[in-house]
Amino acid sequence: MQDPDTFTASPFPFVGRWHVIDEIDLVGLVADHAATERLCARLEACADQLPDRPTLAEIDDLCAALQSRILDHIEREDQLLAAMFARTRSDPLCHALLDQIHMRHVACTVLAQDLVAALDATAPEHRTICAEALGYMLRCFFEGCRAAMAFEELAILALAGSRLTREARALLTERLAAA
């Protein structure tokens, strides 16, 4: 087992430094959350327009966005958090919060996959569903996704505590206030 005080090469810049988490360390995560929020707003607009369904071009764009924004990005986020809190992972609170974040990521992934299957007529799992069911699926996704992002940002604030610089703390609190 590796000594937790030994620094190793990592794709995350803060791992090889002192224990401080700076704004630059969180900028990618916050930018991903902002982009995910924009996708949630688009999906909410689709739900609000039901029973009118999105056009085929909109469906293709939404399905591609769900694929790239949710399915591909979650693994990077789990790796980032694991690296950010590697030294405190054995702490029961840290362990519980990171596990909760991971489970919320899994739920968002499943909901995104279900939406792609419901929206994309070319998807192998596609079934045409009524507008009420589609509206429910859309709302479950964007409400769950927004809650997962807020929980993650609050968990970082709680777990990082004094390790966050003033700028990093401001970045997270501004993002939470905007949500």
Secondary structure as GFF3:
##gff-version 3
##sequence-region A 1 179
A	DSSP	alpha_helix	23	49	.	.	.	ID=ss1
A	DSSP	alpha_helix	56	66	.	.	.	ID=ss2
A	DSSP	pi_helix	67	71	.	.	.	ID=ss3
A	DSSP	alpha_helix	73	84	.	.	.	ID=ss4
A	DSSP	three_ten_helix	86	88	.	.	.	ID=ss5
A	DSSP	alpha_helix	92	119	.	.	.	ID=ss6
A	DSSP	alpha_helix	131	160	.	.	.	ID=ss7
A	DSSP	three_ten_helix	161	163	.	.	.	ID=ss8
A	DSSP	alpha_helix	166	178	.	.	.	ID=ss9
###
